[in-house]
Amino acid sequence: MIADLKINRLMRHVTLMMSRRKPLVCVLLLVCWATICVTYMRSLDNTMLVTWPRRGLKPLMKATLVALLLVSLAAVLVFRAPLPGLHLWDTKEAKLNRDSRMFFEWEGFGPEKGLYNFTVVTALVDIGRGQWNFQSRGFNEYLLYMQRVLKLDVNMVVYIHDRGAPTVRWMRRGREHRTRIIATNLEDLPYYKYKSQIQSVMDSEDYKRDNELVRKRLCEATIPDYDIVQWSKLYFLHRAIQSDPFRNNYFIWIDAGYGRGEDIHPADGVWKPLKLFSHMDQVTFLEREDVETYRPLVERLHKMSINIIPGGFVGGGAPALERLYTLQQQHVVDWLHNGVVDDDQTMWMQLYFKHPALFNLVRADWYDAFKIFNEDPLHIP
């Protein structure tokens, strides 16, 4: 990704050049292997026995074969990103390469054709995750994931670190009047004031005892900054509701990395989640399993590695979201007082058990929001 869009043109040329070289590299590999086969077959002294190296094979020919093999293997390692339409080496690097090309080839929005009676809120705060020794994902990687969210043809409020703002402006070309970009750092978040308390809880023996999250070294049990950001989703929604730049009364949170690079978003950016608007007085979440199954375990949820209510999507009318935010603020205080720390997913479950009428749970998996909440069949991915 880039820090300054002034170098976009240069980067685009480099990206396109590399993408055009892939077919040539594949041809080179085929030529190398064909040469190896022809050379080896010609080395056979009119016999069907295929043994190598044969005594009749000259040392120079052996060296040539070895060199061709090494070149071929090196080319596979360097150019293992697939040709368009092929996914033989669908590695993380290959996906990032495709996402980079998608980013630089984006031409901006055309004429308006979306639904604009709701506001999407998203955020990307840099917590140094790219330098972690586990569960590592860099800020630039998240920016590449984020481009799919930014392509939604909707009203949007984006809270982001300064160095990510140029990316947002690039992706929202043509919808500047439907976009608000607000510079945000970790230290700006209200829950940041609890960082030392969160760390104290994580360091306590009582918290570590029989804690599956600690045993797996998961970030929600070891990195305070991660939990601070996860808890702040309702805070970002609260700020957007208070400013209400587009005069809407329904707001939807979508994680910046929602989908993690998979093409689950509406292909043309048009999203019409009409079904959500019939639950204005509730907050809608996705539910991967029956939450009620875990009610008897409510006191142990923060030590269990489960993912029942994903936090990547949250939607609701402004009053319902404000009500949930007020409840969450008190819940955080109660957690820290009782030596409890976990991510937003566990918090949603515990708040549901206390206030079920406030929740509209819809059975679905992690990244199903666009599939189940899109009433225009022409735009369902």
Secondary structure by P-SEA (a helix, b strand, c coil): ccccccaaaaaaaaaaaaaaaaaaaaaaaaaaaaaaaaaaaaacccccccccccccccaaaaaaaaaaaaaaaaaaaacccccccccccccaaaaaaaaaaaaaaccccccccccccbbbbbbcccccccccccccccaaaaaaaacccccccccbbbbbcccaaaaaaaaaccccccbbbbbbcccccccccaaaaaaaaaaccccccccccccccccccccaaaaaaaaaaaaaaaaaaaaccccccbbbbbccccccccccccccccccaaaaaaaccbbbbbbcccccccccccccccccccccccccbbbbcaaaaaaaaaaaaaaaaaaaaacccccaaaaaaaaaaacccccbbbbbccccccccccccccccc
